Amino acid sequence: HVWATFVVGRVSSGAGVGVISTLIPMYLSECSPKWIRGAVVTGYQWAITIGILLANVINNASQHRDDHSAWRIPIAIQFVWAFILSAGMFYLPESPRWLIKKGRDAQAAAALSRLTSLPKDDPEVEAELADIRAALQEEKERGEGSYLDCFRPSHNKILLRTLTGIFIQAWQQLTGINF
């Protein structure tokens, strides 16, 4: 009975971590200005590592309690953070790139305006929207790609970028903080 609970918990938490490890960096890179995109996504991974460290500090601080609070305190703190993050998601705009891809240009301009704190008709906002449109057009012209393309050397250093992301996550895991 205990092992079944453990396995189900590990599978569901693993699936959750897998989904957010894909979606959050993608959203951050679509919504961040190009000059700080890499730093924003790297900062996200760094924040995860700090969160794991804090979780372990809390676990160690509550582990010698003689009642159920030894495990209830860490779980309760997780729910507090989950609530804060879940509530915060309602205030995030859609990705301007996604909105343009769906043909909702006015909403894309509004989302980008909100993300950059600039008016919708600002030249920087219009230039960024034009860049997004051009990138989407180029993607459409190139056709479909595969995950294998992430591991092929190319002029835009996609292999280097892929390996950088993989190694940042791997090194975060290998620090032992989340053991």
Secondary structure per residue as TSV (DSSP state, phi and psi in degrees):
chain	resnum	aa	ss	phi	psi
A	1	H	-	360.0	-44.3
A	2	V	H	-66.8	-40.7
A	3	W	H	-65.8	-38.1
A	4	A	H	-62.3	-43.1
A	5	T	H	-62.4	-43.2
A	6	F	H	-60.8	-46.7
A	7	V	H	-65.3	-44.9
A	8	V	H	-62.6	-42.3
A	9	G	H	-62.6	-43.6
A	10	R	H	-66.3	-39.9
A	11	V	H	-66.7	-45.6
A	12	S	H	-68.2	-40.0
A	13	S	H	-70.1	-35.2
A	14	G	H	-63.9	-40.9
A	15	A	H	-65.0	-40.8
A	16	G	H	-63.0	-44.4
A	17	V	H	-64.9	-39.6
A	18	G	H	-62.2	-42.9
A	19	V	H	-65.7	-47.4
A	20	I	H	-71.2	-26.9
A	21	S	H	-67.8	-19.7
A	22	T	H	-96.1	-48.7
A	23	L	H	-72.9	-41.6
A	24	I	H	-67.5	-48.4
A	25	P	H	-60.3	-35.2
A	26	M	H	-65.8	-45.8
A	27	Y	H	-62.9	-45.1
A	28	L	H	-60.3	-42.0
A	29	S	H	-71.7	-29.1
A	30	E	H	-76.6	-25.4
A	31	C	H	-105.7	-6.2
A	32	S	S	-92.9	147.2
A	33	P	-	-60.6	144.8
A	34	K	G	-59.5	-29.2
A	35	W	G	-73.2	-13.6
A	36	I	G	-127.1	10.8
A	37	R	H	-53.9	-51.5
A	38	G	H	-61.0	-41.5
A	39	A	H	-66.3	-37.6
A	40	V	H	-65.7	-46.3
A	41	V	H	-68.1	-38.8
A	42	T	H	-65.7	-40.0
A	43	G	H	-61.4	-35.8
A	44	Y	H	-60.4	-46.3
A	45	Q	H	-66.4	-37.5
A	46	W	H	-64.2	-40.6
A	47	A	H	-63.3	-35.4
A	48	I	H	-62.2	-44.9
A	49	T	H	-61.8	-42.5
A	50	I	H	-65.3	-39.0
A	51	G	H	-61.6	-40.3
A	52	I	H	-65.4	-41.5
A	53	L	H	-59.7	-47.8
A	54	L	H	-62.8	-38.8
A	55	A	H	-61.1	-41.2
A	56	N	H	-69.7	-34.8
A	57	V	H	-61.9	-45.6
A	58	I	H	-64.6	-42.7
A	59	N	H	-59.7	-45.2
A	60	N	H	-66.9	-35.2
A	61	A	H	-70.4	-27.5
A	62	S	H	-105.6	-0.9
A	63	Q	T	-68.9	-25.4
A	64	H	T	-96.0	10.8
A	65	R	-	-71.0	145.7
A	66	D	S	-90.6	5.2
A	67	D	S	-127.1	-170.0
A	68	H	T	-66.5	-12.8
A	69	S	H	-66.7	-15.3
A	70	A	H	-58.8	-35.0
A	71	W	H	-108.2	-20.5
A	72	R	H	-73.2	-34.5
A	73	I	H	-62.1	-51.9
A	74	P	H	-60.8	-38.9
A	75	I	H	-65.8	-43.0
A	76	A	H	-62.0	-41.3
A	77	I	H	-65.2	-36.4
A	78	Q	H	-61.4	-40.7
A	79	F	H	-66.6	-34.5
A	80	V	H	-62.2	-49.4
A	81	W	H	-63.9	-40.2
A	82	A	H	-61.6	-40.3
A	83	F	H	-64.3	-45.5
A	84	I	H	-60.1	-46.1
A	85	L	H	-66.7	-41.8
A	86	S	H	-63.9	-43.4
A	87	A	H	-65.3	-39.5
A	88	G	H	-64.3	-29.1
A	89	M	H	-62.5	-27.6
A	90	F	T	-69.3	-16.1
A	91	Y	T	-98.2	-4.1
A	92	L	S	-81.0	137.2
A	93	P	-	-77.3	160.9
A	94	E	-	-64.8	157.2
A	95	S	-	-66.7	128.4
A	96	P	H	-57.0	-36.2
A	97	R	H	-62.5	-45.2
A	98	W	H	-63.6	-42.4
A	99	L	H	-63.4	-41.0
A	100	I	H	-65.8	-40.8
A	101	K	H	-59.9	-32.2
A	102	K	T	-88.2	2.5
A	103	G	T	80.0	20.2
A	104	R	-	-106.5	66.8
A	105	D	H	-63.5	-39.5
A	106	A	H	-64.6	-40.9
A	107	Q	H	-68.9	-34.3
A	108	A	H	-63.7	-42.4
A	109	A	H	-62.9	-41.1
A	110	A	H	-65.5	-42.1
A	111	A	H	-65.1	-45.1
A	112	L	H	-66.4	-36.7
A	113	S	H	-60.8	-43.5
A	114	R	H	-65.7	-40.7
A	115	L	H	-68.7	-32.9
A	116	T	H	-99.0	-6.6
A	117	S	T	59.0	33.0
A	118	L	S	-117.6	156.1
A	119	P	-	-63.6	153.9
A	120	K	T	-58.1	-32.7
A	121	D	T	-94.9	12.1
A	122	D	-	-66.4	141.4
A	123	P	H	-57.8	-34.4
A	124	E	H	-65.8	-41.1
A	125	V	H	-64.7	-45.8
A	126	E	H	-63.7	-38.1
A	127	A	H	-66.5	-41.4
A	128	E	H	-64.8	-41.9
A	129	L	H	-62.9	-39.0
A	130	A	H	-64.7	-39.7
A	131	D	H	-62.9	-42.0
A	132	I	H	-63.1	-45.3
A	133	R	H	-60.2	-43.8
A	134	A	H	-63.8	-41.5
A	135	A	H	-65.0	-41.3
A	136	L	H	-65.1	-39.3
A	137	Q	H	-64.2	-42.3
A	138	E	H	-63.1	-41.7
A	139	E	H	-60.8	-41.2
A	140	K	H	-64.8	-40.7
A	141	E	H	-68.6	-34.9
A	142	R	H	-73.2	-22.7
A	143	G	-	87.6	-170.4
A	144	E	-	-74.7	148.8
A	145	G	-	-120.7	180.0
A	146	S	-	-130.6	169.3
A	147	Y	G	-62.8	-27.3
A	148	L	G	-62.9	-28.9
A	149	D	G	-61.5	-25.2
A	150	C	G	-66.9	-18.5
A	151	F	G	-110.9	16.1
A	152	R	S	-106.1	134.5
A	153	P	-	-63.9	140.7
A	154	S	-	-151.6	175.2
A	155	H	T	-65.3	-26.5
A	156	N	T	-96.1	15.2
A	157	K	-	58.4	37.1
A	158	I	H	-65.2	-34.5
A	159	L	H	-63.0	-45.5
A	160	L	H	-61.0	-42.5
A	161	R	H	-65.5	-41.9
A	162	T	H	-63.5	-47.4
A	163	L	H	-65.8	-34.9
A	164	T	H	-61.1	-47.1
A	165	G	H	-62.2	-42.4
A	166	I	H	-63.4	-46.0
A	167	F	H	-70.6	-33.0
A	168	I	H	-61.5	-46.0
A	169	Q	H	-67.4	-41.0
A	170	A	H	-64.6	-44.0
A	171	W	H	-65.9	-34.6
A	172	Q	H	-61.4	-40.8
A	173	Q	H	-69.5	-37.7
A	174	L	H	-79.0	-6.7
A	175	T	T	-65.0	-21.7
A	176	G	S	87.5	-3.9
A	177	I	T	-61.5	-36.0
A	178	N	T	-97.6	19.8
A	179	F	-	-68.0	360.0
